[in-house]
């Protein structure tokens, strides 16, 4: 059986609304408010490394010059980060955010050509504001 798969995320899921890629499923969970709330709740536990990478992706996603396919991938990764229940629950010490970090790093590699210095600068400045 030759099934067409999503190039961005080969995982096909069916959560009752029909089959779709994992990014489409998790991307529906993304919102600006949800992202900010998640960062505020978990920033110290997740660590600066994960938070800065998530912020960097957020600024890349908000850039008008970023292509739709990249925005879709980023929205999926950030939606997974926001999701309260994921592969490894966030409350588990040390390992809780490894799956979130993995999703974010994978998408960063995918969209690396669209990450600009101004995105990095904005993420660093926001980190300075939050982690003084």
GUVEX-142241 format. One record per residue: residue number from 0; residue in one letter; x, y, z of N, C-alpha, C in turn. Coordinates in nm, 3 decimals, decimal comma, always signed. Example, Ala and Ser with C-alpha at 12.3 -4.5 7.8 and 13.67 -1.06 7.14 Angstrom:
BEGIN
PT     k   r       n_x       n_y       n_z      ca_x      ca_y      ca_z       c_x       c_y       c_z
PT     0   a    +1,319    -0,569    +0,780    +1,230    -0,450    +0,780    +1,320    -0,330    +0,780
PT     1   s    +1,285    -0,225    +0,708    +1,367    -0,106    +0,714    +1,290    +0,003    +0,787
END
This chain:
BEGIN
PT     k   r       n_x       n_y       n_z      ca_x      ca_y      ca_z       c_x       c_y       c_z
PT     0   x    +0,084    -0,118    +0,000    +0,000    +0,000    +0,000    +0,088    +0,124    +0,000
PT     1   x    +0,073    +0,209    -0,098    +0,156    +0,328    -0,112    +0,077    +0,448    -0,062
PT     2   x    +0,093    +0,480    +0,065    +0,020    +0,589    +0,128    +0,103    +0,716    +0,122
PT     3   x    +0,042    +0,827    +0,075    +0,113    +0,955    +0,072    +0,125    +1,007    +0,214
PT     4   x    +0,245    +1,048    +0,252    +0,270    +1,098    +0,387    +0,314    +1,242    +0,383
PT     5   x    +0,288    +1,313    +0,490    +0,327    +1,453    +0,506    +0,479    +1,462    +0,510
PT     6   x    +0,538    +1,547    +0,428    +0,683    +1,562    +0,421    +0,736    +1,621    +0,552
PT     7   x    +0,661    +1,711    +0,613    +0,705    +1,776    +0,736    +0,708    +1,677    +0,852
PT     8   x    +0,605    +1,597    +0,864    +0,596    +1,504    +0,976    +0,532    +1,376    +0,926
PT     9   x    +0,609    +1,268    +0,916    +0,555    +1,146    +0,858    +0,453    +1,075    +0,947
PT    10   x    +0,442    +1,114    +1,074    +0,346    +1,049    +1,162    +0,205    +1,087    +1,120
PT    11   x    +0,123    +0,988    +1,090    -0,017    +1,015    +1,058    -0,098    +0,969    +1,179
PT    12   x    -0,183    +1,059    +1,228    -0,264    +1,029    +1,344    -0,411    +1,041    +1,308
PT    13   x    -0,494    +0,967    +1,378    -0,638    +0,980    +1,362    -0,697    +0,990    +1,501
PT    14   x    -0,735    +1,112    +1,538    -0,789    +1,134    +1,672    -0,941    +1,146    +1,670
PT    15   x    -1,003    +1,082    +1,572    -1,148    +1,081    +1,565    -1,203    +1,176    +1,460
PT    16   x    -1,123    +1,271    +1,415    -1,166    +1,367    +1,314    -1,110    +1,331    +1,177
PT    17   x    -1,057    +1,212    +1,163    -0,996    +1,170    +1,038    -0,846    +1,180    +1,044
PT    18   x    -0,777    +1,110    +0,954    -0,630    +1,110    +0,957    -0,573    +1,246    +0,919
PT    19   x    -0,465    +1,283    +0,986    -0,391    +1,405    +0,955    -0,252    +1,390    +1,011
PT    20   x    -0,162    +1,478    +0,970    -0,026    +1,470    +1,021    -0,023    +1,514    +1,166
PT    21   x    +0,080    +1,473    +1,237    +0,096    +1,513    +1,377    +0,104    +1,664    +1,391
PT    22   x    +0,168    +1,731    +1,295    +0,178    +1,877    +1,304    +0,042    +1,943    +1,291
PT    23   x    -0,044    +1,890    +1,205    -0,178    +1,946    +1,193    -0,254    +1,928    +1,325
PT    24   x    -0,239    +1,811    +1,385    -0,308    +1,784    +1,511    -0,259    +1,879    +1,620
PT    25   x    -0,129    +1,889    +1,638    -0,075    +1,972    +1,745    -0,086    +2,120    +1,712
PT    26   x    -0,079    +2,153    +1,585    -0,091    +2,292    +1,544    -0,224    +2,352    +1,581
PT    27   x    -0,328    +2,270    +1,587    -0,459    +2,319    +1,630    -0,456    +2,363    +1,776
PT    28   x    -0,361    +2,314    +1,853    -0,349    +2,348    +1,994    -0,274    +2,479    +2,017
PT    29   x    -0,207    +2,530    +1,914    -0,126    +2,649    +1,931    -0,211    +2,775    +1,937
PT    30   x    -0,175    +2,865    +2,029    -0,230    +3,000    +2,033    -0,125    +3,088    +2,101
PT    31   x    -0,127    +3,216    +2,069    -0,034    +3,308    +2,134    -0,051    +3,306    +2,285
PT    32   x    -0,176    +3,312    +2,330    -0,204    +3,313    +2,474    -0,160    +3,183    +2,540
PT    33   x    -0,186    +3,071    +2,474    -0,144    +2,942    +2,528    +0,007    +2,931    +2,537
PT    34   x    +0,076    +2,984    +2,437    +0,222    +2,982    +2,435    +0,277    +3,064    +2,552
PT    35   x    +0,226    +3,186    +2,567    +0,273    +3,273    +2,676    +0,244    +3,210    +2,813
PT    36   x    +0,126    +3,153    +2,828    +0,089    +3,091    +2,956    +0,180    +2,972    +2,987
PT    37   x    +0,209    +2,891    +2,887    +0,295    +2,774    +2,908    +0,435    +2,819    +2,947
PT    38   x    +0,489    +2,917    +2,877    +0,623    +2,969    +2,910    +0,624    +3,020    +3,054
PT    39   x    +0,523    +3,096    +3,091    +0,518    +3,152    +3,226    +0,513    +3,042    +3,331
PT    40   x    +0,440    +2,934    +3,303    +0,427    +2,824    +3,399    +0,552    +2,740    +3,413
PT    41   x    +0,621    +2,716    +3,303    +0,727    +2,615    +3,305    +0,867    +2,669    +3,282
PT    42   x    +0,882    +2,798    +3,265    +1,012    +2,855    +3,226    +1,126    +2,809    +3,315
PT    43   x    +1,109    +2,814    +3,445    +1,220    +2,775    +3,533    +1,246    +2,625    +3,530
PT    44   x    +1,141    +2,545    +3,523    +1,160    +2,400    +3,518    +1,213    +2,355    +3,383
PT    45   x    +1,165    +2,415    +3,275    +1,207    +2,374    +3,141    +1,350    +2,419    +3,112
PT    46   x    +1,388    +2,531    +3,167    +1,523    +2,580    +3,148    +1,534    +2,680    +3,035
PT    47   x    +1,636    +2,761    +3,044    +1,657    +2,869    +2,948    +1,679    +2,816    +2,807
PT    48   x    +1,745    +2,703    +2,794    +1,774    +2,647    +2,661    +1,646    +2,619    +2,582
PT    49   x    +1,552    +2,551    +2,644    +1,425    +2,518    +2,577    +1,342    +2,643    +2,553
PT    50   x    +1,334    +2,730    +2,652    +1,252    +2,850    +2,639    +1,306    +2,940    +2,528
PT    51   x    +1,437    +2,957    +2,520    +1,494    +3,043    +2,416    +1,470    +2,985    +2,277
PT    52   x    +1,480    +2,854    +2,263    +1,454    +2,791    +2,133    +1,306    +2,806    +2,094
PT    53   x    +1,217    +2,790    +2,191    +1,074    +2,807    +2,164    +1,045    +2,952    +2,124
PT    54   x    +1,105    +3,047    +2,193    +1,087    +3,188    +2,158    +1,141    +3,217    +2,018
PT    55   x    +1,256    +3,162    +1,987    +1,315    +3,182    +1,855    +1,220    +3,133    +1,746
PT    56   x    +1,166    +3,013    +1,765    +1,070    +2,961    +1,667    +0,946    +3,050    +1,660
PT    57   x    +0,902    +3,100    +1,773    +0,785    +3,188    +1,777    +0,809    +3,312    +1,690
PT    58   x    +0,925    +3,375    +1,703    +0,955    +3,494    +1,624    +0,973    +3,461    +1,476
PT    59   x    +1,028    +3,346    +1,444    +1,039    +3,305    +1,304    +0,898    +3,286    +1,246
PT    60   x    +0,810    +3,223    +1,324    +0,674    +3,197    +1,278    +0,598    +3,328    +1,254
PT    61   x    +0,621    +3,428    +1,335    +0,549    +3,555    +1,324    +0,603    +3,645    +1,212
PT    62   x    +0,714    +3,608    +1,154    +0,775    +3,687    +1,047    +0,697    +3,668    +0,917
PT    63   x    +0,659    +3,777    +0,854    +0,585    +3,773    +0,727    +0,664    +3,700    +0,617
PT    64   x    +0,797    +3,706    +0,625    +0,881    +3,646    +0,520    +0,893    +3,494    +0,533
PT    65   x    +0,854    +3,438    +0,646    +0,864    +3,293    +0,665    +0,758    +3,223    +0,581
PT    66   x    +0,796    +3,124    +0,501    +0,698    +3,054    +0,417    +0,597    +2,975    +0,500
PT    67   x    +0,482    +2,954    +0,439    +0,372    +2,886    +0,506    +0,410    +2,747    +0,556
PT    68   x    +0,486    +2,670    +0,476    +0,523    +2,535    +0,519    +0,605    +2,540    +0,649
PT    69   x    +0,693    +2,641    +0,662    +0,775    +2,654    +0,782    +0,689    +2,697    +0,900
PT    70   x    +0,595    +2,788    +0,876    +0,504    +2,832    +0,982    +0,419    +2,715    +1,031
PT    71   x    +0,379    +2,628    +0,939    +0,299    +2,511    +0,976    +0,380    +2,417    +1,066
PT    72   x    +0,504    +2,393    +1,030    +0,590    +2,306    +1,111    +0,613    +2,367    +1,249
PT    73   x    +0,640    +2,497    +1,253    +0,664    +2,565    +1,381    +0,540    +2,562    +1,468
PT    74   x    +0,425    +2,588    +1,408    +0,300    +2,586    +1,483    +0,277    +2,448    +1,543
PT    75   x    +0,310    +2,343    +1,469    +0,296    +2,208    +1,522    +0,386    +2,182    +1,641
PT    76   x    +0,512    +2,224    +1,630    +0,607    +2,202    +1,741    +0,567    +2,283    +1,863
PT    77   x    +0,528    +2,408    +1,844    +0,488    +2,491    +1,959    +0,355    +2,444    +2,016
PT    78   x    +0,267    +2,393    +1,930    +0,142    +2,334    +1,978    +0,169    +2,212    +2,065
PT    79   x    +0,265    +2,131    +2,025    +0,304    +2,014    +2,106    +0,362    +2,060    +2,240
PT    80   x    +0,441    +2,165    +2,238    +0,499    +2,221    +2,360    +0,388    +2,268    +2,456
PT    81   x    +0,285    +2,329    +2,402    +0,174    +2,381    +2,482    +0,087    +2,268    +2,537
PT    82   x    +0,073    +2,163    +2,461    -0,016    +2,052    +2,498    +0,011    +2,005    +2,640
PT    83   x    -0,091    +2,005    +2,725    -0,069    +1,967    +2,865    -0,030    +1,820    +2,885
PT    84   x    -0,075    +1,734    +2,796    -0,042    +1,592    +2,806    +0,034    +1,555    +2,680
PT    85   x    +0,158    +1,509    +2,697    +0,236    +1,469    +2,581    +0,308    +1,338    +2,609
PT    86   x    +0,396    +1,301    +2,520    +0,463    +1,171    +2,528    +0,530    +1,148    +2,663
PT    87   x    +0,607    +1,245    +2,709    +0,669    +1,238    +2,842    +0,611    +1,354    +2,923
PT    88   x    +0,529    +1,325    +3,023    +0,466    +1,434    +3,099    +0,570    +1,531    +3,156
PT    89   x    +0,538    +1,661    +3,144    +0,632    +1,765    +3,182    +0,668    +1,766    +3,331
PT    90   x    +0,584    +1,708    +3,413    +0,612    +1,710    +3,558    +0,718    +1,609    +3,600
PT    91   x    +0,760    +1,520    +3,512    +0,863    +1,421    +3,545    +0,998    +1,492    +3,552
PT    92   x    +1,066    +1,487    +3,665    +1,195    +1,557    +3,678    +1,295    +1,511    +3,573
PT    93   x    +1,373    +1,602    +3,525    +1,480    +1,585    +3,427    +1,426    +1,547    +3,288
PT    94   x    +1,351    +1,440    +3,276    +1,308    +1,391    +3,146    +1,182    +1,458    +3,093
PT    95   x    +1,110    +1,531    +3,176    +0,979    +1,583    +3,140    +0,972    +1,668    +3,016
PT    96   x    +1,077    +1,740    +2,986    +1,073    +1,830    +2,870    +1,158    +1,780    +2,754
PT    97   x    +1,211    +1,659    +2,762    +1,297    +1,611    +2,654    +1,222    +1,593    +2,523
PT    98   x    +1,097    +1,548    +2,530    +1,021    +1,532    +2,406    +0,987    +1,668    +2,346
PT    99   x    +0,956    +1,766    +2,431    +0,928    +1,901    +2,381    +1,053    +1,958    +2,314
PT   100   x    +1,167    +1,943    +2,379    +1,293    +1,992    +2,324    +1,324    +1,922    +2,191
PT   101   x    +1,300    +1,792    +2,185    +1,323    +1,717    +2,062    +1,239    +1,769    +1,947
PT   102   x    +1,112    +1,796    +1,971    +1,023    +1,848    +1,867    +1,069    +1,986    +1,821
PT   103   x    +1,107    +2,069    +1,918    +1,149    +2,206    +1,885    +1,281    +2,205    +1,807
PT   104   x    +1,376    +2,124    +1,850    +1,506    +2,116    +1,781    +1,487    +2,060    +1,639
PT   105   x    +1,403    +1,959    +1,625    +1,379    +1,901    +1,492    +1,324    +2,007    +1,396
PT   106   x    +1,230    +2,086    +1,444    +1,173    +2,189    +1,358    +1,273    +2,302    +1,334
PT   107   x    +1,356    +2,332    +1,434    +1,460    +2,433    +1,412    +1,553    +2,391    +1,298
PT   108   x    +1,588    +2,264    +1,294    +1,673    +2,214    +1,185    +1,601    +2,224    +1,050
PT   109   x    +1,473    +2,198    +1,052    +1,392    +2,201    +0,931    +1,381    +2,343    +0,873
PT   110   x    +1,369    +2,442    +0,961    +1,345    +2,579    +0,916    +1,468    +2,668    +0,931
PT   111   x    +1,584    +2,610    +0,955    +1,707    +2,684    +0,984    +1,737    +2,794    +0,881
PT   112   x    +1,707    +2,771    +0,757    +1,736    +2,870    +0,653    +1,653    +2,997    +0,669
PT   113   x    +1,547    +2,991    +0,748    +1,459    +3,106    +0,767    +1,481    +3,177    +0,900
PT   114   x    +1,575    +3,129    +0,979    +1,608    +3,193    +1,107    +1,708    +3,304    +1,078
PT   115   x    +1,670    +3,426    +1,116    +1,756    +3,541    +1,092    +1,811    +3,596    +1,224
PT   116   x    +1,910    +3,679    +1,213    +1,971    +3,740    +1,332    +1,871    +3,820    +1,413
PT   117   x    +1,778    +3,890    +1,347    +1,681    +3,968    +1,423    +1,588    +3,879    +1,504
PT   118   x    +1,561    +3,758    +1,457    +1,481    +3,662    +1,536    +1,559    +3,623    +1,662
PT   119   x    +1,687    +3,594    +1,642    +1,772    +3,556    +1,755    +1,783    +3,670    +1,857
PT   120   x    +1,799    +3,792    +1,805    +1,810    +3,908    +1,894    +1,683    +3,928    +1,976
PT   121   x    +1,568    +3,914    +1,912    +1,441    +3,930    +1,984    +1,424    +3,823    +2,092
PT   122   x    +1,462    +3,699    +2,060    +1,452    +3,591    +2,159    +1,545    +3,617    +2,277
PT   123   x    +1,668    +3,660    +2,248    +1,763    +3,691    +2,356    +1,715    +3,805    +2,444
PT   124   x    +1,660    +3,908    +2,382    +1,610    +4,023    +2,458    +1,494    +3,981    +2,549
PT   125   x    +1,406    +3,899    +2,498    +1,292    +3,852    +2,578    +1,342    +3,765    +2,693
PT   126   x    +1,444    +3,685    +2,668    +1,502    +3,602    +2,775    +1,561    +3,691    +2,884
PT   127   x    +1,628    +3,799    +2,845    +1,684    +3,891    +2,944    +1,573    +3,953    +3,028
PT   128   x    +1,462    +3,989    +2,964    +1,348    +4,043    +3,037    +1,291    +3,944    +3,138
PT   129   x    +1,280    +3,819    +3,096    +1,217    +3,717    +3,181    +1,309    +3,660    +3,287
PT   130   x    +1,439    +3,651    +3,259    +1,531    +3,582    +3,348    +1,635    +3,673    +3,410
PT   131   x    +1,596    +3,791    +3,447    +1,690    +3,885    +3,512    +1,734    +3,835    +3,645
END
